[in-house]
Amino acid sequence: EEGHQFDLVLTGRDTSKISQTTASEENSYVAEINSLYRSLDDSYKERVKAPGFVSSDDLKRFYATCSAVVLPSSYEGFGLPYVEAVSYGSPIISSNIEPFQEQLRRYDYGDRSTICSQVETSDWKAAMQASLEKPLSPLTKDQIEAKLSLWSWDSAANRYLELMQMQ
């Protein structure tokens, strides 16, 4: 509505069903998003891409070329999409759930992350607008590797041992 031209790419389980003509779906979130999709003007519908599961090459391309990875999850066990986005140096807009906050701290990614309230749509709108209006400079391969090196199985094991020794 405010002059921004971008594609919304939704990947993962059941996302290919979002743009189908009927919403006879047992997953309520798919039916809800399908209903929202069907209510869009055709000019917006053509900007929504919902390929479902994608190849690793396509996923790499999406991460490498996006303005931001948007993760509005209300639940994540580990936060793998966050780590994947870090591995490509992608800017991240995410909900304020603990796994994402932990990943932000673990990879020192605060300069490339925006945390939003799960319920404040104005936060999400502002974060997405900022990612389009003031894009971040791409990270170099060395910068990405430096971020990723902040966490390893060895460092996790050492931290665990430190915590055990404190007790």
SVG drawing of the C-alpha trace seen along z (x, -y; Angstrom):
<svg xmlns="http://www.w3.org/2000/svg" viewBox="-13 -5 50 37">
<polyline fill="none" stroke="black" stroke-width="0.4" points="0.0,0.0 2.9,-2.4 4.8,-2.0 7.0,1.0 7.4,3.6 8.6,7.0 7.7,10.6 6.6,12.5 8.1,16.0 6.6,18.6 8.5,21.9 8.1,25.1 5.5,27.6 2.0,27.0 2.8,23.5 2.1,24.6 -1.5,25.0 -1.9,21.3 -2.7,20.1 -5.1,23.0 -8.7,22.0 -10.2,24.0 -9.3,24.0 -10.3,27.5 -7.3,28.0 -6.8,29.7 -4.1,27.2 -5.9,24.2 -3.0,21.8 -3.0,22.9 -6.8,22.3 -6.4,18.9 -3.6,17.8 -5.5,19.2 -8.5,17.0 -6.3,14.0 -4.6,14.8 -8.0,15.1 -9.1,11.7 -6.1,10.0 -6.4,7.8 -4.9,9.7 -2.0,7.3 -0.9,8.4 -1.6,12.1 1.0,12.2 3.6,11.1 3.0,14.0 5.1,17.0 4.3,20.2 6.3,23.1 6.1,25.4 9.3,27.4 12.1,26.2 15.4,27.6 18.5,26.6 19.7,24.6 16.5,22.6 16.6,22.1 20.2,20.8 19.1,18.4 16.1,17.1 18.3,16.5 21.1,14.9 18.8,12.5 16.2,11.5 15.7,8.1 15.0,9.8 14.1,13.2 10.8,12.8 10.2,15.3 6.8,14.7 6.9,18.0 5.1,18.5 7.0,21.7 10.4,23.0 12.4,25.8 15.9,24.7 15.4,21.9 17.0,23.5 15.6,21.0 17.4,18.3 20.7,20.1 20.2,20.7 19.6,17.0 22.8,16.2 24.7,18.6 23.9,16.4 24.3,13.1 20.6,12.3 18.9,9.6 16.3,11.1 13.0,9.9 11.7,12.3 9.2,12.8 10.4,12.4 10.3,16.1 13.2,17.4 14.9,19.6 15.3,16.6 16.5,14.3 19.0,17.0 20.3,17.3 20.6,13.5 22.8,13.5 24.7,16.7 25.7,15.3 26.0,11.7 23.5,10.8 21.8,7.8 23.0,5.5 21.2,7.5 18.1,8.5 14.9,6.9 12.8,8.5 9.1,7.9 6.2,8.5 4.1,11.4 0.9,9.4 2.0,5.9 1.5,5.8 2.8,2.2 6.2,3.5 6.3,6.0 5.3,3.3 7.9,0.9 10.7,3.5 9.8,4.7 9.6,1.1 13.0,0.4 14.5,3.4 13.3,2.2 14.1,-1.5 17.4,-1.1 18.9,2.2 21.9,3.5 25.2,4.0 25.9,7.6 28.3,9.4 31.5,10.8 32.2,14.5 34.7,13.8 32.2,11.8 29.6,14.6 32.2,17.2 33.2,15.1 29.5,15.0 29.1,18.7 32.3,19.5 30.9,18.0 29.0,21.2 30.3,24.8 29.8,28.1 33.1,27.6 32.1,24.2 28.7,25.6 30.3,28.5 32.8,26.2 30.0,23.9 28.1,26.9 31.2,28.0 31.6,24.5 28.0,24.5 28.4,28.0 31.5,26.8 29.6,23.9 27.2,26.2"/>
</svg>
